[in-house]
Amino acid sequence: LHCCGVENYTDWKTSDYFKEKGIPISCCKPLVNCTADDMKNITRAGGKVYERGCFSLVIQTMDSEMGIVAGISFGTACFQ
């Protein structure tokens, strides 16, 4: 989905995971050299990780695919 965190990548700052390992490497943009030190520094990581949060992208994806899911569900229910 090319996203990081719930609202944005800074959501990780308050987590126990961040204290130990920093921002997850899965948040790193492609073709960007994200080092462990970069990921532990919220300011330095800013330009290297996806800034958009995942919550809005998941909701957006679900909304756009809801017609397909509903159609398949209805079609399956009709055959039952």
C-alpha positions in Angstrom: 0.0 0.0 0.0 3.0 2.3 0.3 2.2 3.6 3.7 3.5 3.7 7.2 1.8 3.9 10.6 -1.9 4.6 11.2 -2.0 8.3 10.5 1.7 8.7 9.3 5.2 7.4 10.0 5.5 9.4 13.3 2.9 7.1 14.9 5.8 4.7 15.5 7.6 7.2 17.8 5.6 6.2 20.8 5.7 2.5 20.4 8.0 0.0 22.2 9.1 -1.3 18.8 10.5 2.1 17.9 12.5 2.3 21.1 14.2 -0.9 20.2 14.4 -1.0 16.4 13.1 2.3 15.1 10.6 2.6 12.2 10.0 -0.8 10.5 12.0 -1.3 7.3 8.7 -2.0 5.5 8.0 1.7 5.7 11.2 2.5 3.6 10.6 3.8 0.1 12.0 1.7 -2.7 15.5 2.6 -4.0 16.2 4.6 -0.8 19.0 3.5 1.5 17.4 3.2 4.9 20.0 2.4 7.5 19.2 1.2 11.0 20.4 4.5 12.4 18.1 6.4 10.0 15.1 4.4 11.1 15.8 5.1 14.8 15.9 8.9 14.1 12.3 10.1 13.4 13.6 13.3 11.7 16.2 11.6 9.5 13.7 8.9 8.5 11.2 11.5 7.3 12.5 11.7 3.8 13.2 8.0 3.5 9.9 6.4 4.5 6.3 6.6 3.3 4.7 9.5 5.0 1.1 8.6 4.4 -0.7 6.6 7.0 -2.1 3.1 6.3 -5.6 3.6 7.8 -6.9 5.9 5.2 -5.4 3.8 2.4 -7.0 0.6 3.7 -10.4 2.3 4.0 -10.0 3.8 0.5 -9.1 0.4 -0.9 -12.0 -1.3 0.8 -14.4 1.3 -0.5 -13.2 0.9 -4.1 -13.4 -2.9 -4.0 -16.7 -3.1 -2.0 -18.8 -3.6 -5.2 -16.8 -6.6 -6.2 -16.9 -8.2 -2.8 -20.7 -7.6 -2.5 -21.3 -9.0 -6.0 -19.3 -12.2 -5.3 -21.0 -12.6 -1.9 -24.5 -12.1 -3.4 -23.7 -14.5 -6.3 -22.4 -17.2 -3.8 -25.5 -16.7 -1.6 -27.8 -17.2 -4.6 -26.3 -20.7 -5.3 -26.8 -21.8 -1.7 
